[in-house]
Amino acid sequence: MIRMNKLVITILLAAAGVCAYAAKIDSSVATVNGRPVLASEYDNYLQGVVEQYQAAAPEFLQQPYAKDILGREVLKELISKELLYQAAEEEKVQVKDSETDAGVNEIKTRFIIDEVTGKEDPKGADKRFNEALKKQGMTLKRFKEKIKKDVAVRKLMETKLKETVTPVEEADAKALYANVEAVMKNNTKKIKALEKEDPMKLKEAQLIAAKLHQLTAEQVRIGHIFLAAPKDMKPEDAKKKEDLANQIKKEIDNGLDFSAAVKKYTEDTNALASGGDMILIKGVAPKEIDAQAFTLAVGKVSKPIKSELGYHIIKIKEKRAEKSISYDDISRDLAQYLAQQRVQLAMAQYIEQLYNKADVKITKTFESDKLLEEQAAAKADAEKTEPDAADKTKK
């Protein structure tokens, strides 16, 4: 399990522009107008991002060159930060000591929880914070300097965004709702028209509609006991799992508490923290489970259910009927979404302007660089031979 304070200092502080500077002269992964982006900064930031993926999406890290993909994004982020730092300096943005102290204190509050006991311990927050800085090779003075730069960037962007971002009008939110409603109601005519007019708007509406479907669809909260029995399991081993599933059901029928059965038998270790509880959305779960989950009454326990993954025993704990949703229900959320989109676009455009004017040199190399070079060379060769082949045909 990832230790929380370590994750906080490597991800949250890195995201705030905090990084470890080695005592000795550090190598760089890039330079921005002559200023280095240090390798130690890159390594710490990337480590935090990788740990985040290990906790939330470990399957992504199994992809070829997954670390390169993350590394390129981290490098891009650090270059953008340096560009913004330098722009704030050029604009002579002033930061008060009180603003820097507030930024430091905000980070410190994330160390109120004692990772050993899992309880709040405000008195020990400073100690845990300083220990985390020490582990990262960061002095408090250096940390404050970085926070000061981050505050300067924030103030710079507030000014720039006020100049460029237009406020969201109600008509904007209603137009977005109309697109989302068309997708949710499968209005084929309007969907085709929107796809022809602006494919990106259609994709946006589809993403929002999918999220709304999760929030409004018929749902059931279940307790879940899982025994793995994949297709490639030996028949005799699969039979043992089937027998065990039937045994568990009998024990529950004879009075064994379902939560106790989960702790004793389930092979879904990730679900143990919630006692095996999970929320199912109608039509999303495997059909074998879906059929039982949405027909059994609350409080009932299913017979063992066989799926491609194994055997499942579920207890129906709570049901929620499908909800309808109107513009008034989500008008504020849509307006906030549109505002965030405009802010992100304005920031990206501003950073791109800075990048185009800057002298940026990337010295970091990735394992996938050679593969990309080979693909580019192959594409160039193909484009070169195609005209040659056409010329020969004409002759």
Buried (B, 14 or more C-beta within 10 A) or exposed (E): EEEBBBBBBBBEBBBBBBBBBEEEEBEBBBBBEEEBBBBBBBBBBBBBBBBBBEEEEEEEEEEEBBBBBBBBEBBBBBBBBBBBBBBBEEEEBEBEEEBBEEBBEEBBEBBBBBBEEEEEBEEBBEEBBBBBBEEBBBEEEBBBBBBBBBBBBBBBBEEBBEEBBEEBEEEBBEBBBBBBBBBBEEBEEBBEEBEEEEEEBBEBBBEBBEEBBEEBBBBBBBBBBBBEBEEEBEEEEBEBBBEBBBEBBEBBEEEBEBEEBBEEBBEBEEBEEEBBBBEBBBEEBEEEBBEBBBEBEEEEBBEBBBBEBBBBBBBBBEBEEEEEBEBEEBBEEBBEBBBEEBBEEBBEEBBEEBBEEBEBEBEBEBEBEEEEEEEEEEEEEEEEEEEEEEEEEEE
